[in-house]
Amino acid sequence: MQYQVPQFIEVEDKIFGPLTFKQFAYLAGAGGVSLILFTFLPTWLAAILSLPFVALGIALAFYKVNDRPFVVALELAVKYYLGGKLYLWKQRPSASAEREVPGAPAAPSPALVPKISESKLKDLAWSLNIKDTSRSSREEGAE
């Protein structure tokens, strides 16, 4: 049996004249919010308040960021600002910290501190080895 393979699946169908369904929905939503504002507020206030909604509707419908729809950029921006962040830094030893202080605990030896490697597999293997050795040392202490 032979089947036809769809071509140009990235291109959306034009349903409402020159607009796709998504473009029409964004513009209709902005128009609806503007209509509600003009119905219940004075004209000058409604014009000021509806301007951001119309601009957002037009941007969602037509504007592209790096050849991707604006809605994708907006979604990623919201995830970035609301999501958790991990900050890493490399602390440089100062000249005063390099001098040894009597009675202070000794700094860990460099052999025990792993270096950050480029291989995630090595990092994973190292973390599994550490968990196994810490578990086996606890089990030996319990016996």
C-alpha angles and dihedrals in degrees: 000000000000124000129195113243112221114244128210095016091164092065113086120221118254105237105162104044108283092351131090120225092260093050091049092048093051092048093044091050092051090046091049093051089048091050091052091049093049090048098053104027135056113273097250093049093044091051091053095045096043094051095080091047093051091046091050091048092051092046092049091048102044115005119098127195112204090343092304126109117269090239089066092051090047092050092049091047092053091048090050095050096043098037127087120267132211117212119196128185138169111234114219116216112241124222092255092049092054092063112088116244116213113244093017118125115262117259115252113267115254090237091067096048111078119223119233106258128197092234114086090194091060090048091051092048091049093051091049091050091051092050091049094049093046090049093048092048090052091049091050090051091051093055 
